[in-house]
Amino acid sequence: MSTDPDAAMPSPAVAPPRIDTTAPLNWRKLLFSPKGRIGRKSFWLGIVLFVVAVGVVDTLDEAFLRAAHGEDGPLSKILMVAFVYPAICFQTKRFHDLGRTGWLQAAPFAVMSLTMPAAAAGLGDYIFLIVVAAGLLMVTLFVWTAFRVGQPGANKYGEPNSGDRDIAPFAEVFS
């Protein structure tokens, strides 16, 4: 029998760190920093805001700048260029929540880069297949990041963000 009086005492359970779910969303960090993680709730909120912003700007272009149908007006073009960096940061953080590098979002563009060598080699018939493959890869990555449950604890990209784990009623379907 051990003579150590503390040997028989069970160690107290360590509670996981508490995440403040009432803290306001930091938009600057969300849109302009590729560091950290965002869960599905923040991801979908951002997607909705991007879509609403594009819709508003397209409406303004159509109403006031008389952009021709099927052609982006000047405000839409400026907005699309302005959205490139925030969209990259935003998607990177979602990949981080899944424990993956943000560079994965470059995969469809890497596939698309094969169109130039294919055209130069006289393989024009295969360009359509390359574009379709890149499109399928892009859709697959979007669906994966949009519906997959993020890693529950800290990973090499940081702690999970606010309490938006498992916000979808059918979260277990996509895990």
C-alpha positions as CSV (number, residue, x, y, z in Angstrom):
1,M,0.0,0.0,0.0
2,S,1.2,3.5,-0.9
3,T,2.3,5.8,1.9
4,D,1.5,8.9,-0.3
5,P,-1.8,10.4,1.0
6,D,-2.6,12.0,-2.3
7,A,-2.2,8.8,-4.3
8,A,-5.8,7.6,-3.6
9,M,-7.4,10.9,-4.3
10,P,-8.8,11.3,-7.9
11,S,-7.5,14.3,-9.8
12,P,-10.1,16.9,-10.4
13,A,-11.6,17.1,-13.9
14,V,-10.3,20.0,-15.9
15,A,-13.1,22.0,-17.5
16,P,-12.6,23.0,-21.2
17,P,-12.0,26.7,-21.8
18,R,-15.2,28.7,-22.0
19,I,-15.8,30.5,-25.3
20,D,-17.6,33.8,-25.1
21,T,-20.6,33.4,-27.4
22,T,-21.9,36.9,-26.6
23,A,-18.9,38.8,-27.9
24,P,-19.7,40.9,-31.0
25,L,-18.4,39.6,-34.3
26,N,-15.2,41.3,-35.4
27,W,-15.8,42.1,-39.0
28,R,-12.3,43.5,-39.7
29,K,-10.8,40.2,-38.5
30,L,-13.4,38.1,-40.3
31,L,-12.9,39.7,-43.7
32,F,-9.3,40.9,-43.7
33,S,-7.3,38.4,-41.7
34,P,-6.5,34.9,-43.0
35,K,-5.5,33.8,-39.5
36,G,-7.8,31.9,-37.2
37,R,-10.9,29.8,-37.7
38,I,-14.6,30.3,-38.4
39,G,-17.4,27.8,-38.0
40,R,-20.4,27.1,-40.2
41,K,-22.6,29.8,-38.7
42,S,-20.1,32.6,-39.4
43,F,-19.4,31.1,-42.8
44,W,-23.0,31.1,-43.9
45,L,-23.5,34.6,-42.5
46,G,-20.6,35.8,-44.6
47,I,-22.0,34.0,-47.7
48,V,-25.3,35.7,-47.3
49,L,-23.7,39.1,-46.8
50,F,-21.6,38.6,-49.9
51,V,-24.6,37.7,-52.0
52,V,-26.7,40.6,-50.6
53,A,-23.9,43.1,-51.3
54,V,-23.6,41.8,-54.9
55,G,-27.4,42.0,-55.4
56,V,-27.5,45.6,-54.1
57,V,-24.6,46.7,-56.2
58,D,-26.0,45.0,-59.3
59,T,-29.4,46.7,-58.7
60,L,-27.7,50.1,-58.3
61,D,-25.7,49.5,-61.5
62,E,-28.9,48.6,-63.4
63,A,-31.0,51.4,-62.0
64,F,-28.6,54.3,-62.1
65,L,-25.7,53.5,-64.4
66,R,-27.9,51.7,-66.9
67,A,-25.7,48.6,-67.3
68,A,-26.8,46.5,-70.2
69,H,-28.3,43.1,-69.3
70,G,-25.8,40.4,-69.2
71,E,-23.0,42.9,-68.6
72,D,-21.6,44.0,-65.2
73,G,-21.7,47.7,-64.6
74,P,-18.7,49.6,-63.2
75,L,-19.8,49.3,-59.5
76,S,-20.2,45.5,-59.9
77,K,-16.7,45.3,-61.4
78,I,-15.2,47.3,-58.6
79,L,-17.0,45.2,-56.0
80,M,-15.8,42.0,-57.5
81,V,-12.2,43.1,-57.4
82,A,-12.7,44.5,-53.8
83,F,-14.1,41.1,-52.7
84,V,-11.2,39.0,-53.8
85,Y,-9.0,39.4,-50.7
86,P,-11.8,39.2,-48.1
87,A,-13.2,36.1,-49.9
88,I,-9.8,34.4,-49.7
89,C,-9.4,35.3,-46.0
90,F,-12.9,34.1,-45.3
91,Q,-12.5,30.8,-47.0
92,T,-9.0,30.2,-45.5
93,K,-10.5,30.5,-42.0
94,R,-13.1,28.0,-42.8
95,F,-10.5,25.5,-44.1
96,H,-8.6,26.2,-40.9
97,D,-11.6,25.2,-38.9
98,L,-11.6,21.8,-40.7
99,G,-7.8,21.4,-39.9
100,R,-6.7,22.1,-43.5
101,T,-4.6,24.7,-45.1
102,G,-6.2,27.6,-46.9
103,W,-4.1,26.8,-50.0
104,L,-6.7,24.1,-50.8
105,Q,-8.9,26.8,-52.4
106,A,-6.2,27.3,-55.0
107,A,-6.7,23.7,-56.3
108,P,-9.5,24.6,-58.9
109,F,-7.3,27.4,-60.2
110,A,-4.4,25.0,-60.5
111,V,-6.6,22.7,-62.6
112,M,-7.7,25.7,-64.7
113,S,-4.1,26.6,-65.4
114,L,-3.9,23.5,-67.5
115,T,-6.1,25.1,-70.2
116,M,-3.2,27.2,-71.5
117,P,-0.8,24.4,-72.1
118,A,-3.6,22.3,-73.5
119,A,-4.4,25.0,-76.0
120,A,-0.8,25.5,-76.9
121,A,-0.4,21.8,-77.5
122,G,-3.3,21.7,-79.8
123,L,-5.5,19.9,-77.4
124,G,-8.4,22.4,-77.6
125,D,-11.0,19.6,-77.4
126,Y,-9.9,18.8,-73.8
127,I,-10.2,22.4,-72.6
128,F,-13.9,21.9,-71.9
129,L,-13.1,18.8,-69.8
130,I,-10.5,20.7,-67.8
131,V,-12.9,23.6,-67.1
132,V,-15.6,21.1,-66.0
133,A,-13.1,19.3,-63.7
134,A,-12.1,22.6,-62.1
135,G,-15.8,23.5,-61.7
136,L,-16.6,20.2,-60.0
137,L,-13.6,20.6,-57.7
138,M,-14.8,24.1,-56.8
139,V,-18.3,22.9,-56.0
140,T,-17.0,20.0,-54.0
141,L,-14.7,22.2,-51.9
142,F,-17.6,24.6,-51.3
143,V,-20.0,21.9,-50.2
144,W,-17.4,20.3,-48.0
145,T,-16.5,23.6,-46.2
146,A,-20.1,24.8,-46.0
147,F,-21.6,21.7,-44.3
148,R,-18.8,19.8,-42.6
149,V,-18.5,20.2,-38.8
150,G,-15.2,21.9,-37.8
151,Q,-12.8,20.3,-35.4
152,P,-14.2,20.6,-31.9
153,G,-11.1,21.7,-30.0
154,A,-8.0,23.7,-30.7
155,N,-6.0,22.7,-33.8
156,K,-2.8,24.1,-35.3
157,Y,-4.7,27.1,-36.6
158,G,-6.1,28.1,-33.2
159,E,-9.2,27.8,-31.0
160,P,-12.6,27.4,-32.5
161,N,-14.5,30.7,-32.7
162,S,-17.7,31.5,-30.9
163,G,-20.3,29.0,-30.2
164,D,-21.3,28.2,-33.7
165,R,-20.5,24.5,-33.5
166,D,-23.4,22.3,-34.8
167,I,-25.8,25.1,-35.6
168,A,-27.5,23.1,-38.4
169,P,-30.3,20.9,-37.2
170,F,-28.9,18.0,-39.2
171,A,-25.2,18.6,-38.4
172,E,-24.6,14.9,-37.7
173,V,-25.5,14.1,-41.4
174,F,-22.5,16.1,-42.6
175,S,-19.9,15.1,-40.0
